[in-house]
Amino acid sequence: MKIDLENSNRLYYSLKEVALHFEVNKSLLIFWETEFDIISPRKTDGGTRQYTKQDIENISVVYHLVKEKGMTLEGARQTLKQKKDETTRKVQVIQKLEQIKKELEDMEREFDM
């Protein structure tokens, strides 16, 4: 289940929702919190994690570096330290292009009907 960040008015998302969005285990997201200071979800008094849109965008950057580019955690940390803004822009462009591709595929299916 992908989270539609552009059209959603929600302030917070659960750990489960974010894990499903990235198709990773919840434990990986918790581990990344300890490894990357840009990931810091809000925690309720009961310890429940609540992720903002910014948290999810930051996870997208880490996901791109570690899972898609195959960087080590140390390599990803160094990249974020040196080129965070550039890397964030690249990830945002990739996500936008994927969204446009999906919309075009949906339109093509509609035309074929």
N, C-alpha and C positions, 0 to 999 in steps of 0.2 A: 504494500500500500504506500504509494508516494504521497507526500504532504504537498499540497498546493499552496506554497508560501505566498505567491503573488495575489491570490484571491481569498485568502483566509484572514479573518479578523481576530483569530485567537491570539492570546498573548503567550500562552504556554502549551507545551506538548510534553507528553509523558515519555519516560525512558523506552517503554514498549513501542510507542508510535515512532520514535526516532530510529530505533533499531530496525523496525520493519521498513522504514523509509530507505535506509541504507542497505537493507538485507544483510545485517551483521548481528552477532550475538550482543545481548545487552551488556555482558561482561566486557566486551571489547570497548564499548563506549565508556564504561567506568574506568577501564585501564587507561584509555586515551586521556581521560581527565587528569590522571596522575602524571602523564608524560608530556602533555601540552598545556601550557598556561592559558592559551586562548580558548580552551573549552572549560567553562565553569558554570554549569547550570545552577539555578537557584534550588535550594533545598528547603522543604517545609519543616516545621517542628518535628514531624514524624520521620524525617529523612527521605521523603519522596523527592526525586529529582524533577525539576520543571525546566524544560528547555525553551528558550526564546528563539525567535527567527534568527537573531544574530548568532546564537549558539549553534544552530543548525547550519548556518552559512560557514562558520568556522570549522565545524565537523566536515563539511563538504570539502574544504581546502585540505584538511588532514587526510581524508579518504582519498582524494585525488592523488596526493603525493605518495601515500603508503600503498594503497590498493591498486590504483590504476597505473602509476608510474613505477611502482615496485621499489620505492626508496626505503632505506632502513629508517628506524625511528630517529636515530641521530642525524641522518641526512635530511629528514623532513624538518627536524628542529632547526638545523642550520639554515635551510632554505627559508623557513618562516622568519628567522632572525634577520636574514640579509635581504630577502625579497618578498616580504609578506604582501605588500600592496600589489605588486606585479602578479604574484601567484593567485591572489584573491580575484583579481580582474580576469585572469585566464579562466579560472573555474567558473566565474559568473558567465562569461561568454560561452563556454562549453555548455553550461546548463541552459542558457537561452537558445542556443542552436538545437539542442536536443528537444526542447519544448516546441520550437518551430517545426522540426522534423515530424514530431508526433501530430501536430495540428495538420500538417500537409498530408500525412498518411491517413488521418481521419477524413479529410476532405476527399481524398482519392477514393476511399471506401464508399463514401456517400455518393460520389459520381458513378461508381460502378453499379450501384443498386438500381 
